[in-house]
């Protein structure tokens, strides 16, 4: 399987993919933590603040992760181009 080129389109795809992934992970963890307190307080304590926190955490972690993977692929791509025998 041939690796894909590190294009600007791939940068946006990676950033969106990892932002979505980290947002969903943060939301799931927040929901699990709230679910552990159902017995203690009697209801599921989730509000819009938790949703916004999950979104902010997903953006804060997803964009740098996607950009870092793209930069690493770009470096590998340029190093392979420099090592080609002529």
LUMMARMI-786120 format. One record per residue (C-alpha): residue in three letters; x, y, z. Coordinates in Angstrom, 2 decimals. Last residue first. Example, Ala and Ser with C-alpha at 12.3 -4.5 7.8 and 13.67 -1.06 7.14 Angstrom:
% residues 2
{'SER',{13.67,-1.06,7.14}}
{'ALA',{12.30,-4.50,7.80}}
***
This chain:
% residues 86
{'UNK',{20.09,9.83,-9.05}}
{'UNK',{19.58,7.93,-5.83}}
{'UNK',{16.57,9.04,-3.79}}
{'UNK',{17.54,10.12,-0.26}}
{'UNK',{16.27,13.72,-0.59}}
{'UNK',{12.75,12.65,-1.67}}
{'UNK',{12.55,10.20,1.24}}
{'UNK',{13.52,13.02,3.63}}
{'UNK',{10.81,15.26,2.16}}
{'UNK',{8.10,12.64,2.65}}
{'UNK',{9.24,11.80,6.16}}
{'UNK',{9.18,15.50,7.10}}
{'UNK',{5.72,15.94,5.55}}
{'UNK',{4.43,12.85,7.37}}
{'UNK',{5.73,14.22,10.68}}
{'UNK',{4.18,17.61,9.95}}
{'UNK',{0.82,15.93,9.19}}
{'UNK',{0.95,13.90,12.41}}
{'UNK',{1.74,17.05,14.36}}
{'UNK',{-1.05,19.00,12.68}}
{'UNK',{-3.58,16.30,13.55}}
{'UNK',{-2.39,16.16,17.16}}
{'UNK',{-2.27,19.95,17.48}}
{'UNK',{-5.84,20.24,16.12}}
{'UNK',{-7.28,17.39,18.17}}
{'UNK',{-6.11,18.28,21.69}}
{'UNK',{-7.39,21.84,22.09}}
{'UNK',{-10.33,21.20,19.78}}
{'UNK',{-11.43,18.14,21.73}}
{'UNK',{-10.95,19.92,25.06}}
{'UNK',{-13.04,22.87,23.88}}
{'UNK',{-15.81,20.57,22.59}}
{'UNK',{-15.85,18.49,25.76}}
{'UNK',{-15.97,21.66,27.89}}
{'UNK',{-18.82,23.00,25.76}}
{'UNK',{-20.79,19.78,26.30}}
{'UNK',{-20.10,19.83,30.03}}
{'UNK',{-21.26,23.45,30.27}}
{'UNK',{-24.40,22.49,28.36}}
{'UNK',{-25.59,20.31,31.24}}
{'UNK',{-25.08,16.80,32.60}}
{'UNK',{-25.98,15.82,36.20}}
{'UNK',{-27.78,12.51,35.77}}
{'UNK',{-30.20,12.24,38.69}}
{'UNK',{-30.42,10.82,42.22}}
{'UNK',{-27.53,12.63,43.93}}
{'UNK',{-25.52,9.67,45.29}}
{'UNK',{-26.84,6.84,43.12}}
{'UNK',{-26.49,8.91,39.95}}
{'UNK',{-22.90,9.92,40.84}}
{'UNK',{-21.18,7.26,38.72}}
{'UNK',{-23.23,8.36,35.71}}
{'UNK',{-21.70,11.83,35.84}}
{'UNK',{-18.21,10.32,35.55}}
{'UNK',{-19.33,8.11,32.68}}
{'UNK',{-20.90,11.07,30.86}}
{'UNK',{-17.74,13.14,31.24}}
{'UNK',{-15.66,10.24,29.94}}
{'UNK',{-17.96,9.87,26.94}}
{'UNK',{-17.86,13.60,26.21}}
{'UNK',{-14.07,13.64,26.43}}
{'UNK',{-13.76,10.68,24.09}}
{'UNK',{-16.23,12.17,21.63}}
{'UNK',{-14.36,15.49,21.57}}
{'UNK',{-11.01,13.69,21.25}}
{'UNK',{-12.17,11.73,18.20}}
{'UNK',{-13.90,14.67,16.54}}
{'UNK',{-10.82,16.86,16.94}}
{'UNK',{-8.68,13.96,15.70}}
{'UNK',{-10.68,13.57,12.50}}
{'UNK',{-11.05,17.31,11.86}}
{'UNK',{-7.31,17.96,12.27}}
{'UNK',{-6.44,14.92,10.14}}
{'UNK',{-8.82,15.94,7.35}}
{'UNK',{-7.59,19.54,7.44}}
{'UNK',{-3.96,18.47,7.14}}
{'UNK',{-4.83,15.92,4.43}}
{'UNK',{-6.30,18.71,2.29}}
{'UNK',{-3.08,20.68,2.79}}
{'UNK',{-1.18,17.75,1.30}}
{'UNK',{0.99,15.11,2.96}}
{'UNK',{1.08,12.48,0.23}}
{'UNK',{-0.60,9.15,0.88}}
{'UNK',{1.43,6.04,1.60}}
{'UNK',{1.43,3.31,-1.08}}
{'UNK',{0.00,0.00,0.00}}
***
